[in-house]
Amino acid sequence: MAQITYEDKESVRDSNLPRKNSVTAEDLNEIKEVVNQNASETVDVAHEQNTDVALAENTANEVTAAEIRAFLDEPVNIYNGDGQLSSNRTINQQTNKLRVLNGKVVFGDVSADVDANSHFYIETSETIGLKSSAQTIGLDGVANSGIAVRGTTGSGIGGQFEGTSYGVAGYAYSGSAFYGESTNLAANLKGRVMIQTYGLTNTIDQSAMFQVDSTTSGALLPRVTTAQKNAIVLPANGLIVYDTNLNDYQVFNGSYWKSMSPTLISLTSGAANLTAGSNYYFGNIAIFPTTTEANRKFLAPVTKTIRKAFIRLFASTIAGDRSISIYVRINSSTDYLIATVNTSVANREFVNQSLNIPIVENVDTISCYAVASGGTTNSTGVYLGGYFICE
């Protein structure tokens, strides 16, 4: 709002304006010319005694006191008669300056020209705030313009990005299109997301929610130790990490972490007669079971967890009527029951899919044994075979 300085008032008093109780439109224009010639950056319109213009009735060629005051409150004209700026302009509000500089709108203490691609430029060491009562601030780019946002010193980008049709695109010729440190990037991207190496022109597959394309790099999932993995609070079904202790991708199945590449450990034996009360040990080589474990145990081939066991017993000579139980023994000391089968048949299946037996590669030893009890008739010509599933 333009206001009159003391010098303006003196100029008006010293002018050739008529000393009367009313002024014409011509008088008003002359006042306007005097004010514009003496307009300054800080002007104070004050009501001073004996300086107010006393105006009488309004006639067809006269203006009222209210109209004079409204006129004096109008902004000072900083453009030409055609409404266009003829040269650079600066509006100085204390230390902050709003400039029209070489056809660009510039805010800040900037004296040199700005980036040739920037039509609106802000330079400040303080926070820049954008607020809308509608809770939506729209930034629109067309053709190849788009939006460029960059933050340093741990600022990054945070918030929710929502778009329709094409949604939100992050693009960079080099470096990162979206990048943040300390606070990192927090975004809720509603829509399908595609990331590809600069220069590729692939399009996202219609069945994909997330797609990454590169001919020189891969996707890297979170890498954690076993302890860090187990400390994840309320892991979601299907959550995937890379366990650096196990050197294995692990997925949470709703109950426990399991390997994405399970390992099978095969078990086999030759023929034997199972008498009641004795443990008959067998392992991963096709030799007859024996009551001595030493020659049947073997080193764990992987560092994983035995989760499932599928073992078959076949009595080729006499089925027998005794109950038969099969155990897995770790390090010649800890026994885990796989299953017990009481049915008096030649073929017996021992299945357990709820095991939780951790093993360490080349450290722990594994053996299995069968033991018969009850009944009166032994199973003879017995062959054992099957496998463990380690995850």
Buried (B, 14 or more C-beta within 10 A) or exposed (E): EBBBBEEBBEBBEEEEBEEEEBBBEEBBEBBBEBBEEBBEEEBEBEEEEEEEBEBEEEEEEBBBBEBBBEBBEEEBEBEEEEEEEEEEEEEEEEEEBBBBBEEBBBBBEBEEEBEEEEEEBEEEEEEEEEEEEEEEEEEEEEEEEEEEEEBEEEEBBEEEBEEEEEEBEBEEEEEEBBBBEEEEBEBEBEEBBBBBEEEEEEEBEEEEEEBEBEEEEEEEEEEBEBEBBEEBEEBEEEBBBBBEEBEBBBBBBEEEBBBEEBBEBEBBBBBBBBBBEBBBBBBBEEEBBBEEBEEBBEEBBBBBBBBBBBBBBBBEEBBBBBBBBBBBBBBEEEEBEBBBBEEBBBEBEBEBEEBEBEBBBEEBBBBBBBBBEEBEEBBBBBBBBBBBBBB
